[in-house]
Structure formats: C-alpha cells, structure tokens
Amino acid sequence: MPHAFAATADAAVEIFIYIAPGVDRFDFFRLLQRITRGEEPESALEDVQDRYDVHFTTSPVWDAAGHR
C-alpha cells in the first residue's frame, strides 16, 4: 500500500511504528537516521528496498506539496 507522511517544518515529530509480523528492521531505521544526518547518501535506500520490503515510488501529489 503506497503511503507517505511528513512533519511540518515548524514542529517536532515522533513516530510509532508497529510491524506485524515482526521483521527485523532496526538497521533500516538506523540507515534512515544516518541519511537524515548526512552520513549516508539517499541513494543508499535503493540497495535495501528488497531486504526490508520497502519500495519507493513517485507521487505527483507528494511532489506538488514540495516533498522529495
């Protein structure tokens, strides 16, 4: 199911994710954190899509809202 979320620029965000059945995705979220900090390029996500069953797509609505 394609989906997306974003925080507004003027607010902090916390996220609670529940994944069932349980799949070890800790390294995926650690990678996201490194990308956010600029320690890894965004292109690193391309290499893990199959491993974590997270597949990236494009969305005209998301793009029109100014997200990348």
trRosetta pair geometry for C-beta under 8 A, 3 or more apart (Angstrom, degrees):
i j d omega theta_ij theta_ji phi_ij phi_ji
2 57 5.7 -56 -117 48 125 140
2 59 7.3 154 162 -75 133 119
4 59 6.8 -125 -11 19 144 156
4 62 5.5 33 58 -99 170 130
4 67 7.3 139 163 111 142 162
5 15 7.7 135 96 -110 144 126
6 65 7.8 167 36 121 149 134
6 67 5.7 -131 -65 -99 154 133
7 11 5.8 -136 -180 83 101 90
7 12 7.3 -42 -166 168 149 17
7 13 3.6 -117 -86 -40 134 136
8 11 4.8 54 63 22 97 107
19 22 6.6 99 97 -118 89 40
19 23 5.8 -81 137 35 131 90
19 25 6.4 66 17 11 170 137
23 52 7.6 135 130 -146 128 64
23 53 7.6 -19 147 27 170 122
24 27 7.5 39 143 7 92 94
25 28 4.4 -36 -174 29 84 124
25 29 6.3 78 131 -17 88 94
25 52 5.5 89 -124 -140 98 111
26 29 6.1 -61 -154 40 35 104
26 30 6.2 37 149 -20 68 108
27 30 5.3 -52 -143 39 36 116
27 31 6.3 44 153 -25 66 101
28 31 5.7 -53 -154 31 30 113
28 32 6.7 33 148 -19 63 101
28 48 6.3 170 -108 147 86 142
28 51 7.9 -177 -75 100 105 103
28 52 4.4 86 -83 -106 140 158
28 54 6.7 117 -155 3 142 145
29 32 5.4 -43 -148 31 40 116
29 33 6.6 44 151 -20 64 100
30 33 5.6 -51 -153 34 35 114
30 34 6.6 34 150 -18 65 103
31 34 5.7 -54 -149 36 34 110
31 35 6.4 36 152 -20 66 103
31 40 6.4 -57 -161 61 74 164
31 44 6.2 -147 -169 122 116 124
31 45 7.2 144 135 -87 127 68
31 48 6.6 139 42 6 174 163
32 35 5.7 -54 -149 35 32 112
32 36 6.3 34 153 -21 65 105
33 36 5.6 -53 -149 35 32 114
33 37 6.4 24 155 -12 64 109
34 37 5.8 -60 -147 43 32 108
34 39 4.2 -84 -167 73 85 113
34 40 4.3 57 122 0 111 113
34 44 7.9 -29 92 69 116 161
35 38 7.7 43 180 -71 31 22
35 39 7.4 -87 -64 55 22 70
35 40 4.9 -58 -77 74 65 98
35 41 7.3 -6 -124 120 89 13
35 42 5.7 88 -157 -92 125 55
35 44 6.5 -150 -80 50 109 119
35 45 7.2 13 -75 -46 157 102
40 44 4.6 -28 164 -4 119 155
41 44 5.7 132 69 -22 66 90
42 45 6.1 -28 176 6 60 113
43 46 5.5 -25 -174 7 62 118
44 47 6.1 -51 -168 27 49 111
44 48 7.2 22 148 -3 72 111
45 48 6.2 -76 -153 45 40 98
45 49 6.9 65 154 -59 72 84
45 54 7.9 -79 -169 104 100 116
45 56 6.5 65 132 -33 127 141
46 49 6.4 -26 -156 -19 33 113
46 56 7.8 -74 -91 30 62 130
48 51 4.8 -63 -157 46 66 117
48 52 5.4 27 154 4 98 110
48 54 7.3 11 115 53 89 108
49 52 7.1 -84 -149 51 18 83
49 53 7.9 50 165 -116 54 10
49 54 5.8 -114 -136 80 58 63
49 55 5.1 74 -171 -100 116 59
49 56 6.6 -100 -104 2 123 85
50 53 7.2 19 -164 -75 31 47
58 62 7.6 -150 -176 57 50 119
58 63 7.0 14 -175 -41 93 123
59 62 3.7 72 78 10 115 109
59 63 6.4 175 88 -10 60 83
60 63 5.6 -56 -143 42 31 112
60 64 6.0 34 157 -23 66 108
61 64 5.8 -55 -146 35 27 111
61 65 6.6 24 153 -18 61 107
62 65 5.9 -60 -155 35 30 110
62 67 4.8 -67 176 65 85 119
63 66 7.9 69 175 -55 33 14
63 67 6.9 -96 -88 63 28 69
63 68 7.8 56 -112 -104 69 44
